[in-house]
Amino acid sequence: MSSSASSQPVVHPVGSARLLWTVLATVAVLTLLAYLVAFDQGAVSRSGMYLHELMHDGRHLLGVPCH
């Protein structure tokens, strides 16, 4: 009995594109978060003192000089 079925994995281009966009979105969000924590100094986070203090504490936690 011969088998005509291929043992090659099936590649789905939609899955590859989704993975690419997921990686790009993750990098974009992490870059924005790194900017807010390390360099913002209140220019973008003017929505209140809570967010400013959270970012300030994050700078101290990561060892980024801010004073």
C-alpha positions in Angstrom: 0.0 0.0 0.0 1.6 3.3 -1.1 0.9 6.5 0.5 0.6 9.6 -1.6 0.3 12.0 1.4 3.2 14.4 1.8 4.9 14.7 5.2 5.8 18.3 4.5 4.4 20.8 7.0 1.7 23.1 5.7 2.8 26.8 5.7 0.0 29.3 6.2 0.9 32.8 5.0 -1.8 34.4 7.1 -0.3 33.0 10.3 3.1 34.3 9.3 1.7 37.8 8.6 -0.2 37.7 11.9 3.0 36.8 13.8 4.9 39.6 12.0 2.2 42.2 13.0 2.1 40.9 16.6 5.9 41.3 16.9 5.8 44.8 15.4 3.0 45.9 17.7 4.8 44.4 20.7 8.0 46.3 19.8 6.0 49.5 19.3 4.3 49.3 22.6 7.5 48.4 24.5 9.3 51.3 22.7 6.6 53.7 23.8 6.7 52.4 27.3 10.5 52.8 27.5 10.2 56.3 26.2 7.5 57.2 28.8 9.5 55.8 31.6 13.0 56.9 30.7 12.7 60.2 28.8 9.2 61.7 29.1 9.7 63.9 32.2 6.0 64.8 32.1 5.8 66.1 28.5 3.3 63.4 27.4 2.0 62.2 30.7 0.2 65.4 31.7 -3.0 63.5 32.6 -2.3 63.9 36.3 0.2 63.4 39.0 -0.5 59.7 39.4 0.9 58.8 36.0 3.9 61.2 36.4 4.7 59.7 39.8 4.4 56.2 38.4 6.8 56.9 35.6 9.2 58.7 38.1 9.2 55.6 40.3 9.8 53.5 37.2 12.9 55.6 36.4 14.3 55.0 39.9 13.5 51.3 39.7 15.3 50.9 36.3 18.3 53.1 37.4 17.6 55.8 34.9 18.9 59.2 36.3 16.1 61.7 36.5 17.3 64.4 39.0 
